[in-house]
């Protein structure tokens, strides 16, 4: 059964990766009304956030002058809109317990590779708010919250990798993937056990949850594998998608925006 799930995930990820590369490399030609409208709305939101962040930094780090880059803000808005488009498109592989392996976080990781941690966090917060609006009240905000912390884990992993290889060669890529996968897997196991799964299984799927052992039993019956592996495996695959797809297209995107 484990090989069956791995095979299906690999096939799904291959489709997602090829689709993501195509969509991201044709970003310059992508001018649908949805992207334009979303970009305008997200641009306003991102600009306001950027202004507030700069004000906070001015108070915290007095004497340090930091200017908002118009190109940076505009691209953050576009990446936010693109992430939300990926969310509504059927380019995803779902697990029985609610997680989706998709391309939503790739634009955020791309922001990190292009502009650094602060800009990627700005994009991540904007994407999270957008996902909450799209998912609606019935989702209880579980998915967007989990996506926020999962993607944050990837960014932290890439920060550690920067210390290993500042030149961002293949060593940087592999180190970032490994560190991000470990951080993400541990964090997602804890958050799923104590936060997401108790709410999702009880209020969305209708299970009668009485203890943590019930959560483990239900997930293991769904996935036919140990609980920790059922959480860690798809999150590791998702980390690979986030890191490798973004890394593959960052060079081409640089040529477009710089």
C-alpha positions as CSV (number, residue, x, y, z in Angstrom):
1,X,0.0,0.0,0.0
2,X,2.9,2.4,0.8
3,X,4.4,1.9,-2.7
4,X,0.9,2.6,-4.2
5,X,0.6,5.9,-2.4
6,X,4.2,6.9,-3.2
7,X,3.7,6.1,-6.9
8,X,0.5,8.1,-7.1
9,X,2.2,11.0,-5.4
10,X,5.2,10.9,-7.7
11,X,2.9,10.9,-10.7
12,X,0.9,13.8,-9.3
13,X,4.1,15.8,-8.4
14,X,5.5,15.3,-11.9
15,X,2.3,16.8,-13.4
16,X,2.4,19.6,-10.8
17,X,6.0,20.4,-11.5
18,X,5.7,20.5,-15.3
19,X,2.6,22.6,-15.0
20,X,4.2,25.0,-12.5
21,X,7.3,25.4,-14.7
22,X,5.1,26.2,-17.7
23,X,2.9,28.7,-15.8
24,X,5.8,30.5,-14.1
25,X,8.0,30.7,-17.2
26,X,5.1,32.2,-19.2
27,X,4.3,34.7,-16.4
28,X,5.3,37.6,-18.7
29,X,2.5,36.6,-21.1
30,X,0.0,35.8,-18.5
31,X,-2.6,38.6,-18.5
32,X,-5.9,37.2,-17.7
33,X,-8.5,39.3,-15.9
34,X,-8.2,37.2,-12.8
35,X,-4.5,37.9,-12.4
36,X,-5.0,41.7,-13.2
37,X,-7.8,42.1,-10.7
38,X,-6.1,40.0,-8.0
39,X,-2.8,41.7,-8.6
40,X,-4.4,45.2,-8.2
41,X,-6.2,44.1,-5.0
42,X,-3.1,42.4,-3.6
43,X,-0.9,45.3,-4.6
44,X,-2.9,47.7,-2.5
45,X,-2.8,45.2,0.4
46,X,0.9,44.5,0.0
47,X,1.7,48.2,-0.3
48,X,-0.2,49.0,3.0
49,X,1.6,46.1,4.7
50,X,5.0,47.3,3.4
51,X,4.4,50.8,4.7
52,X,3.4,49.5,8.1
53,X,6.5,47.3,8.2
54,X,8.7,50.2,7.3
55,X,7.2,52.3,10.0
56,X,7.7,49.5,12.6
57,X,11.3,49.1,11.4
58,X,11.9,52.8,11.7
59,X,10.8,52.7,15.4
60,X,12.7,49.5,16.2
61,X,15.9,50.2,14.2
62,X,16.3,54.0,14.5
63,X,18.8,55.5,12.1
64,X,18.5,52.7,9.5
65,X,16.9,54.0,6.3
66,X,14.9,51.4,4.4
67,X,13.0,52.3,1.2
68,X,10.2,50.3,-0.4
69,X,11.1,49.1,-3.9
70,X,8.3,49.6,-6.3
71,X,9.3,46.7,-8.4
72,X,9.6,44.5,-5.4
73,X,6.1,45.5,-4.2
74,X,4.6,45.0,-7.6
75,X,6.2,41.5,-8.0
76,X,5.1,40.5,-4.5
77,X,1.5,41.4,-5.5
78,X,1.8,39.4,-8.7
79,X,3.2,36.4,-6.9
80,X,0.4,36.7,-4.3
81,X,-2.1,36.6,-7.0
82,X,-0.4,33.7,-8.8
83,X,-0.4,31.7,-5.5
84,X,-4.2,32.3,-5.2
85,X,-4.7,31.2,-8.8
86,X,-2.8,28.0,-8.1
87,X,-5.1,27.5,-5.1
88,X,-8.3,27.5,-7.2
89,X,-6.9,25.6,-10.1
90,X,-7.1,21.7,-10.0
91,X,-3.3,21.4,-10.0
92,X,-3.1,19.5,-6.7
93,X,-2.9,16.1,-5.2
94,X,-5.0,15.6,-2.0
95,X,-4.3,13.3,0.9
96,X,-7.3,11.6,2.6
97,X,-6.7,13.7,5.8
98,X,-7.0,17.1,4.1
99,X,-3.5,18.2,3.0
100,X,-3.0,19.2,-0.6
101,X,0.3,18.9,-2.5
102,X,0.2,21.9,-4.8
103,X,2.1,24.9,-6.2
104,X,0.7,27.5,-3.9
105,X,3.9,28.1,-1.9
106,X,6.2,28.2,-5.0
107,X,5.6,31.9,-5.6
108,X,6.5,32.7,-2.0
109,X,9.7,30.7,-2.2
110,X,10.5,32.5,-5.4
111,X,10.1,35.8,-3.6
112,X,12.7,34.6,-1.1
113,X,15.2,33.6,-3.8
114,X,14.7,36.9,-5.6
115,X,14.4,39.5,-2.8
116,X,15.1,37.8,0.6
117,X,13.2,36.9,3.7
118,X,11.4,40.1,4.5
119,X,9.7,40.2,1.1
120,X,8.9,36.5,1.1
121,X,7.2,36.9,4.5
122,X,5.2,39.8,3.2
123,X,4.0,37.7,0.4
124,X,3.3,34.7,2.7
125,X,1.1,36.8,5.0
126,X,-0.7,38.2,2.0
127,X,-1.2,34.7,0.5
128,X,-2.5,33.4,3.9
129,X,-5.1,36.1,4.1
130,X,-6.1,35.4,0.5
131,X,-6.4,31.7,1.2
132,X,-8.6,32.4,4.2
133,X,-11.0,34.4,2.0
134,X,-11.0,31.7,-0.7
135,X,-11.5,28.8,1.6
136,X,-14.4,30.5,3.4
137,X,-15.7,30.2,7.0
138,X,-16.5,26.4,6.7
139,X,-12.8,25.6,6.5
140,X,-12.3,27.2,9.9
141,X,-9.0,28.7,8.6
142,X,-7.2,25.4,9.2
143,X,-5.7,25.0,5.7
144,X,-4.3,28.6,5.4
145,X,-2.8,28.5,8.9
146,X,-1.1,25.2,8.3
147,X,0.1,26.4,4.9
148,X,1.6,29.5,6.6
149,X,3.7,27.5,9.1
150,X,4.6,24.9,6.5
151,X,5.9,27.5,4.1
152,X,7.6,29.4,6.9
153,X,9.5,26.1,7.7
154,X,10.8,26.1,4.1
155,X,12.0,29.7,4.3
156,X,13.8,28.9,7.6
157,X,15.4,25.9,5.9
158,X,16.7,28.1,3.1
159,X,18.1,30.6,5.5
160,X,20.1,27.9,7.2
161,X,21.2,26.7,3.7
162,X,22.5,30.2,3.0
163,X,25.1,29.8,5.7
164,X,26.2,26.5,4.3
165,X,26.5,27.8,0.7
166,X,26.2,31.5,0.2
167,X,26.8,31.1,-3.6
168,X,23.5,29.1,-3.9
169,X,24.9,26.1,-5.8
170,X,23.5,22.6,-5.8
171,X,24.8,22.2,-2.2
172,X,22.6,25.1,-1.2
173,X,19.6,23.5,-2.8
174,X,20.1,20.1,-1.2
175,X,20.9,21.6,2.2
176,X,17.8,23.8,2.1
177,X,15.6,20.9,1.1
178,X,16.9,18.6,3.8
179,X,16.8,21.2,6.6
180,X,13.4,22.5,5.5
181,X,12.0,18.9,5.3
182,X,13.1,18.1,8.8
183,X,11.8,21.3,10.3
184,X,8.5,21.1,8.4
185,X,7.9,17.4,9.1
186,X,8.4,17.8,12.9
187,X,6.3,21.0,13.0
188,X,3.5,19.5,10.9
189,X,3.4,16.3,13.0
190,X,2.9,18.4,16.1
191,X,0.5,20.9,14.6
192,X,-1.6,18.2,13.0
193,X,-1.8,16.1,16.2
194,X,-2.6,19.0,18.6
195,X,-4.4,21.5,16.3
196,X,-5.4,20.7,12.7
197,X,-6.5,17.1,12.8
198,X,-8.7,17.3,15.9
199,X,-10.6,20.1,14.4
200,X,-10.7,18.8,10.8
201,X,-11.7,15.3,11.7
202,X,-14.3,16.3,14.1
203,X,-16.0,19.3,12.6
204,X,-15.3,18.8,8.8
205,X,-15.3,15.0,8.4
206,X,-17.6,14.3,11.4
207,X,-15.5,11.8,13.3
208,X,-16.1,11.5,17.1
209,X,-12.7,12.3,18.5
210,X,-12.2,11.5,22.1
211,X,-8.4,11.2,22.4
212,X,-5.1,11.6,20.5
213,X,-5.0,7.9,20.0
214,X,-8.2,8.2,18.0
215,X,-6.5,10.7,15.7
216,X,-3.6,8.4,15.1
217,X,-5.8,5.4,14.5
218,X,-8.0,7.3,11.9
219,X,-5.0,8.7,10.0
220,X,-3.2,5.3,10.0
221,X,-6.4,3.6,8.7
222,X,-6.7,6.2,5.9
223,X,-3.1,6.1,4.8
224,X,-2.1,2.5,5.7
225,X,1.1,3.6,7.2
226,X,2.4,4.9,10.6
227,X,1.0,8.3,11.7
228,X,4.3,10.1,11.6
229,X,5.1,8.8,8.1
230,X,1.6,9.7,6.9
231,X,2.3,13.4,7.9
232,X,6.0,13.6,7.1
233,X,6.0,11.9,3.7
234,X,3.6,14.3,1.8
235,X,5.1,17.3,3.6
236,X,8.6,16.2,2.4
237,X,7.2,15.8,-1.1
238,X,5.6,19.3,-0.9
239,X,8.9,20.7,0.3
240,X,10.6,19.3,-2.7
241,X,8.0,20.9,-5.0
242,X,8.3,24.3,-3.2
243,X,12.1,24.3,-3.3
244,X,13.0,22.6,-6.6
245,X,10.3,24.2,-8.8
246,X,11.2,27.7,-7.5
247,X,14.9,27.1,-7.9
248,X,14.3,25.8,-11.5
249,X,12.5,28.9,-12.6
250,X,14.2,31.7,-10.6
251,X,16.8,32.3,-13.3
252,X,14.2,32.8,-16.0
253,X,12.1,35.0,-13.8
254,X,15.1,37.2,-13.0
255,X,15.5,37.9,-16.7
256,X,11.9,39.0,-16.9
257,X,11.8,41.4,-13.9
258,X,15.4,42.7,-13.7
